Amino acid sequence: MKKNKIILGCLLLLVAPVTQAQQLSVKPYLAYHHAVTSQAEPVFHLIPFHIPSYHSTGPYIYAASAHSEDFTLANGVECGLTVDYRFPSQLGVELGVGYFFSTKTYFEHNKQRRQILHMPVFSVDWNYRSIAIRPMFSYAVVKGKSTFIGKAGPVIHIATATMNTTLPYRGQISSDFNTSMLPGEKGSAGTFGTRANWGYALGLEYSYQLFQRLSFAVELGFEQYRYTPGKATVEYDDYYYGRQTHNIIYVDEYAPPANSLYGQEGRYERGETYYKLKESVLFSSISFGMAVKYNLWKK
């Protein structure tokens, strides 16, 4: 028993210098994220669209996508709060929680595609938002009133998004495409279910001590993760059938039933749930942030 106590005491003596906090601070921040990569716009759902035309009664099956080749939702603003716990060895851990939001509109720009599909020009409005959670490990170098901190760790984005398509034009689409389409419909409104997405983040922070407990900080960061919806609800206006709603479940693999009309995209029977293969939005961005750091306790 005495030997065990001696071993336990030695362990405590070794651990104490590491676990004893030298500084505990809070840091409210505001940051802007700018995308460093883009991708071809994913197709998260199709729409069976009935409208009158001179050549057919429909339905038209079109992708609710502008098919942009430089699609990204990584440009946006984030605000939040970070708690920083620093050890005497200058090692530290911090936990940041922030709210990120991004809005973007893409317009169908391929005239040839519109003519082939006999569809009017439409736009796609994205509204993406997430709660970002970043547990980070850090190391600080102190030079007088200046502190340089490098940090790295995982990031979790609990995210959701809405995606709305709009048909803005009535009558003829263009002078060289004569059609009797009367697109009075509003396109579609899609809402994606909340989902947690994992990635990683890196950061470099510089802070300058203004007063005994107050510092001003700027931070440059890099972050990457993928947003992969698990389910969605889509509403759309149909010329003949009125307002329609269907649910989507995104899966890794999908075998269409024998009587499926639209193959790999699943069935589009009104009011039913159907399955579609998963697609992702890549978030790869650099960020620039500013913050005020307040020391709650310092040894």
C-alpha positions as CSV (number, residue, x, y, z in Angstrom):
1,M,0.0,0.0,0.0
2,K,2.8,2.4,0.9
3,K,4.6,1.6,-2.4
4,N,1.4,2.4,-4.3
5,K,1.1,5.8,-2.5
6,I,4.6,6.7,-3.4
7,I,4.0,5.8,-7.1
8,L,0.8,7.8,-7.1
9,G,2.6,10.8,-5.5
10,C,5.3,10.7,-8.1
11,L,2.8,10.6,-10.9
12,L,1.0,13.6,-9.4
13,L,4.3,15.5,-9.2
14,L,4.9,14.8,-12.9
15,V,1.4,15.6,-14.1
16,A,0.9,18.7,-12.0
17,P,3.1,21.1,-14.0
18,V,1.3,20.1,-17.2
19,T,-2.2,20.2,-15.9
20,Q,-2.0,23.4,-13.9
21,A,-3.4,26.2,-16.0
22,Q,-1.2,29.3,-16.5
23,Q,-3.9,31.2,-18.3
24,L,-7.7,30.9,-18.9
25,S,-9.2,33.4,-21.4
26,V,-12.3,33.9,-23.5
27,K,-12.3,35.3,-27.0
28,P,-15.4,36.6,-29.0
29,Y,-14.5,36.8,-32.7
30,L,-15.7,37.7,-36.1
31,A,-14.2,36.0,-39.2
32,Y,-14.6,36.0,-43.0
33,H,-14.1,32.7,-45.0
34,H,-13.0,32.8,-48.6
35,A,-13.1,29.7,-50.8
36,V,-9.8,28.4,-52.2
37,T,-11.3,25.7,-54.4
38,S,-14.6,25.2,-56.3
39,Q,-16.4,22.3,-58.0
40,A,-19.1,21.4,-60.5
41,E,-22.5,22.1,-58.8
42,P,-24.0,18.9,-57.4
43,V,-27.5,17.8,-58.5
44,F,-29.4,17.1,-55.2
45,H,-32.8,16.5,-56.9
46,L,-34.7,16.5,-60.1
47,I,-38.2,17.9,-60.7
48,P,-41.0,16.4,-62.9
49,F,-42.4,19.6,-64.3
50,H,-45.6,19.8,-66.3
51,I,-46.1,22.9,-68.4
52,P,-47.9,23.4,-71.7
53,S,-45.7,23.8,-74.9
54,Y,-46.1,23.5,-78.6
55,H,-44.4,20.1,-78.9
56,S,-45.4,18.1,-75.8
57,T,-47.5,18.0,-72.7
58,G,-44.6,16.9,-70.4
59,P,-43.6,16.1,-67.9
60,Y,-40.2,17.7,-68.1
61,I,-37.6,16.2,-65.8
62,Y,-34.9,18.8,-65.1
63,A,-32.1,19.1,-62.6
64,A,-32.5,21.7,-59.9
65,S,-29.0,23.0,-60.7
66,A,-27.5,25.8,-62.7
67,H,-24.6,23.4,-63.6
68,S,-22.0,25.9,-62.6
69,E,-18.4,24.7,-62.9
70,D,-17.2,27.1,-60.2
71,F,-19.7,26.3,-57.5
72,T,-18.9,26.9,-53.8
73,L,-20.7,27.8,-50.6
74,A,-17.5,28.3,-48.6
75,N,-17.6,32.1,-48.9
76,G,-19.3,33.5,-45.8
77,V,-19.1,35.1,-42.4
78,E,-18.7,33.5,-39.0
79,C,-19.1,34.9,-35.4
80,G,-18.5,33.0,-32.2
81,L,-16.7,32.5,-28.9
82,T,-13.5,30.6,-28.0
83,V,-12.3,29.5,-24.6
84,D,-8.5,29.1,-24.3
85,Y,-6.9,27.1,-21.6
86,R,-3.1,27.4,-21.5
87,F,-0.5,25.3,-19.6
88,P,2.8,26.6,-18.2
89,S,4.7,24.8,-21.0
90,Q,2.9,27.1,-23.5
91,L,0.9,24.2,-24.7
92,G,-2.8,24.8,-24.7
93,V,-6.2,23.6,-25.7
94,E,-9.1,25.7,-26.9
95,L,-12.7,25.2,-27.8
96,G,-14.4,27.5,-30.3
97,V,-18.1,27.5,-31.1
98,G,-19.3,29.7,-34.0
99,Y,-22.2,30.4,-36.3
100,F,-21.3,30.4,-40.0
101,F,-23.7,31.5,-42.9
102,S,-23.4,31.7,-46.6
103,T,-25.8,32.8,-49.3
104,K,-25.2,32.5,-53.1
105,T,-27.3,32.7,-56.3
106,Y,-26.3,30.9,-59.5
107,F,-28.0,31.5,-62.9
108,E,-28.4,28.9,-65.7
109,H,-25.9,30.2,-68.2
110,N,-25.9,27.4,-70.9
111,K,-28.2,28.6,-73.7
112,Q,-27.7,25.4,-75.7
113,R,-28.8,23.3,-72.7
114,R,-31.9,25.4,-72.3
115,Q,-32.9,25.0,-75.9
116,I,-32.3,21.2,-75.9
117,L,-34.4,20.8,-72.7
118,H,-36.9,23.4,-73.7
119,M,-36.6,25.1,-70.3
120,P,-36.7,28.8,-69.5
121,V,-33.8,30.5,-67.7
122,F,-33.8,29.9,-64.0
123,S,-31.8,30.7,-60.9
124,V,-30.8,28.7,-57.9
125,D,-30.6,30.4,-54.5
126,W,-28.6,28.7,-51.8
127,N,-28.8,29.6,-48.1
128,Y,-26.3,27.6,-46.0
129,R,-25.8,27.8,-42.2
130,S,-23.9,25.8,-39.6
131,I,-22.8,25.7,-36.0
132,A,-19.0,25.2,-36.1
133,I,-17.3,23.4,-33.2
134,R,-13.5,23.4,-33.1
135,P,-11.5,21.6,-30.3
136,M,-7.9,22.7,-31.1
137,F,-4.5,22.0,-29.7
138,S,-2.1,25.0,-29.7
139,Y,1.4,26.2,-28.9
140,A,2.2,29.7,-27.9
141,V,5.4,31.8,-28.2
142,V,5.4,34.9,-26.1
143,K,7.6,38.0,-26.9
144,G,6.9,40.8,-24.5
145,K,3.3,41.9,-25.1
146,S,3.0,39.9,-28.3
147,T,2.0,36.3,-28.5
148,F,2.1,34.0,-31.5
149,I,-0.1,30.9,-31.4
150,G,-0.1,28.0,-33.8
151,K,-3.1,25.6,-33.6
152,A,-4.6,22.5,-35.3
153,G,-7.5,20.2,-34.7
154,P,-10.7,18.7,-36.0
155,V,-13.8,20.7,-36.9
156,I,-17.5,19.7,-36.7
157,H,-20.1,21.6,-38.7
158,I,-23.7,20.9,-37.7
159,A,-25.2,22.2,-40.9
160,T,-28.4,22.7,-42.8
161,A,-29.3,24.4,-46.1
162,T,-32.1,25.6,-48.3
163,M,-32.0,25.5,-52.1
164,N,-34.7,27.4,-54.1
165,T,-35.1,27.5,-57.9
166,T,-36.9,30.3,-59.6
167,L,-38.3,30.6,-63.2
168,P,-38.1,34.4,-63.8
169,Y,-39.3,34.7,-67.4
170,R,-42.7,34.6,-69.1
171,G,-43.5,34.1,-72.8
172,Q,-40.7,33.5,-75.3
173,I,-37.3,32.5,-73.9
174,S,-35.4,34.2,-76.7
175,S,-36.0,35.5,-80.2
176,D,-34.5,32.3,-81.8
177,F,-36.5,29.9,-79.6
178,N,-40.2,30.1,-80.3
179,T,-42.2,28.4,-77.6
180,S,-45.6,28.7,-76.0
181,M,-44.3,28.0,-72.5
182,L,-46.0,30.0,-69.9
183,P,-43.8,29.5,-66.8
184,G,-46.0,30.9,-64.0
185,E,-44.6,28.4,-61.6
186,K,-42.1,29.3,-58.8
187,G,-39.7,26.5,-59.5
188,S,-38.9,24.5,-56.3
189,A,-38.0,24.9,-52.7
190,G,-35.7,22.4,-51.1
191,T,-34.9,22.1,-47.4
192,F,-32.1,19.8,-46.3
193,G,-32.1,18.0,-42.9
194,T,-29.6,19.0,-40.2
195,R,-26.4,16.9,-40.4
196,A,-23.0,16.8,-38.6
197,N,-20.0,17.0,-41.0
198,W,-16.3,16.4,-40.0
199,G,-13.1,18.0,-41.2
200,Y,-9.9,19.7,-40.0
201,A,-8.7,23.2,-39.3
202,L,-5.4,25.0,-39.0
203,G,-4.7,28.4,-37.6
204,L,-2.1,31.0,-36.8
205,E,-3.0,33.7,-34.2
206,Y,-1.2,36.9,-33.2
207,S,-2.4,38.8,-30.1
208,Y,-1.1,42.0,-28.6
209,Q,-1.7,42.9,-24.9
210,L,-3.5,46.2,-24.6
211,F,-4.1,46.1,-20.8
212,Q,-3.4,43.6,-18.0
213,R,-6.3,41.4,-18.9
214,L,-7.3,42.6,-22.4
215,S,-5.6,41.8,-25.7
216,F,-6.5,42.3,-29.4
217,A,-6.0,39.3,-31.7
218,V,-6.0,38.6,-35.4
219,E,-6.1,35.1,-36.9
220,L,-5.4,33.4,-40.2
221,G,-6.9,30.0,-40.7
222,F,-7.5,27.2,-43.1
223,E,-10.4,24.7,-43.0
224,Q,-11.7,21.8,-45.1
225,Y,-14.7,19.5,-44.8
226,R,-17.5,18.1,-46.9
227,Y,-21.2,18.8,-46.4
228,T,-23.2,15.7,-47.4
229,P,-27.0,16.0,-46.8
230,G,-28.8,12.9,-45.5
231,K,-32.3,13.9,-46.4
232,A,-34.4,16.7,-48.0
233,T,-37.9,17.9,-48.5
234,V,-38.7,19.4,-51.9
235,E,-41.8,21.4,-52.8
236,Y,-42.6,22.6,-56.3
237,D,-45.4,24.1,-58.4
238,D,-46.8,22.0,-61.2
239,Y,-48.9,23.6,-64.0
240,Y,-51.5,20.8,-63.9
241,Y,-51.3,19.3,-60.4
242,G,-50.6,22.4,-58.3
243,R,-48.3,22.4,-55.3
244,Q,-46.4,19.1,-54.8
245,T,-44.2,17.7,-52.1
246,H,-41.8,14.8,-51.9
247,N,-39.1,13.6,-49.5
248,I,-35.6,12.5,-50.5
249,I,-33.3,10.1,-48.6
250,Y,-29.7,10.1,-49.9
251,V,-27.9,6.8,-49.8
252,D,-24.4,5.4,-50.7
253,E,-25.8,2.8,-53.1
254,Y,-29.1,2.7,-54.9
255,A,-30.7,0.0,-57.0
256,P,-33.7,1.4,-58.9
257,P,-36.9,-0.7,-58.8
258,A,-37.9,-2.4,-62.1
259,N,-40.8,-0.1,-62.7
260,S,-38.8,3.1,-62.0
261,L,-39.2,5.7,-64.7
262,Y,-36.1,7.7,-64.0
263,G,-33.5,5.0,-63.3
264,Q,-30.7,6.0,-60.9
265,E,-32.6,9.1,-59.7
266,G,-35.4,7.1,-58.2
267,R,-39.2,7.4,-58.6
268,Y,-41.0,10.7,-58.7
269,E,-44.5,9.7,-57.8
270,R,-46.2,12.6,-56.1
271,G,-46.2,12.7,-52.4
272,E,-43.8,9.7,-52.0
273,T,-40.3,9.4,-50.5
274,Y,-37.6,8.3,-53.0
275,Y,-33.9,7.6,-52.8
276,K,-31.0,9.3,-54.5
277,L,-27.3,8.7,-54.5
278,K,-25.4,11.0,-52.1
279,E,-23.5,14.1,-53.3
280,S,-21.3,16.5,-51.4
281,V,-20.4,20.2,-51.3
282,L,-16.7,20.8,-50.6
283,F,-15.8,23.5,-48.1
284,S,-12.1,24.4,-48.5
285,S,-11.4,28.0,-47.4
286,I,-9.0,30.4,-45.7
287,S,-10.3,32.7,-43.1
288,F,-9.3,36.0,-41.6
289,G,-10.6,36.9,-38.1
290,M,-10.4,39.6,-35.5
291,A,-11.1,39.1,-31.8
292,V,-10.8,40.6,-28.3
293,K,-9.3,38.3,-25.8
294,Y,-10.0,38.7,-22.1
295,N,-8.0,36.8,-19.5
296,L,-10.3,35.4,-16.8
297,W,-7.3,34.1,-14.8
298,K,-3.5,34.3,-15.3
299,K,-0.8,32.9,-13.1
